[in-house]
């Protein structure tokens, strides 16, 4: 999924139409608050971000994305009417992966989007995790226990993958909330306990690998 944050309805509709016609899933948002709510539900593969927006400017959004562990490496392309060298350098210095000044052609936008997605995918190594009877393949979204497939929700899978990526390290509830649920999550850390309890149950015999560290958080051992 690609998210576009753009307050100009004509540009937003044209970009979303172009992306969808080329076979890419895309959603557009007029306001940063709408974009934030969508990120809490599902993080995108790439963000197209305008600078001049209502509520807050795009550079502020970019800084927040880069400051959060869940979105630190999320690809971001700035789309803006500001075309000066200063604005371009400012955006790139603050973590933008690409910069396309308005007005731009749809073919150029599409080519840059596909190039950025390829670059990100090429740098993502295929990882597999084996821990006793537990096998996890993130790229295939596969989990098995003793060779039997296990069906997990996205949040449960993300929690399990985070544990495996940080094997032996205690992860606090706050860290799990920030990383898995994303920035500005306004729920309670009880949410983590509920998801981990369900995850343990689904993993059956492998659920015992997830250890509670009282007063601190959880880890996989």
C-alpha angles and dihedrals in degrees: 000000000000119000121207120196106196128139096201103092095203094053092042094052093045094049093046091047092050094049093048093047088056091054099261123129110235141169128191129214129194096197134040090233090060090049091050092052091050091050090054088058099041133353115228129230091236139005126217105200132189119207101215105063138146117257094019139357125262095247089060090052090048092052091051092049091052093047093055119081092218093058102024093110097033109130112246127188118191116223110188146149088227103096103166120123090241094057091045093051091044092055094046092046090054092054110277113149095208140002129213119180122212134283095049134161120247092233092055091047091050092048092051093047092052092045091051092048091050091049092052093046092048091056094049107091118212107249131193127189127205120184113168107294092353122097124180129180110184097190091055093035088231128154125177133174115200087346094305117119118245121204115218133176117244093258092049091049092048091051092050092048091049090052091050093047088053099038112181093007118117111236117202122224090246092054092049090049094050094046103039102032096034135226122327092024105165099190128104126268086241083082089072093053092050093049093047092049090053091044092053091049093051093047091055110185091011092055090083089071088073106083127195115224102201114238093003114058140256140310139178117240 
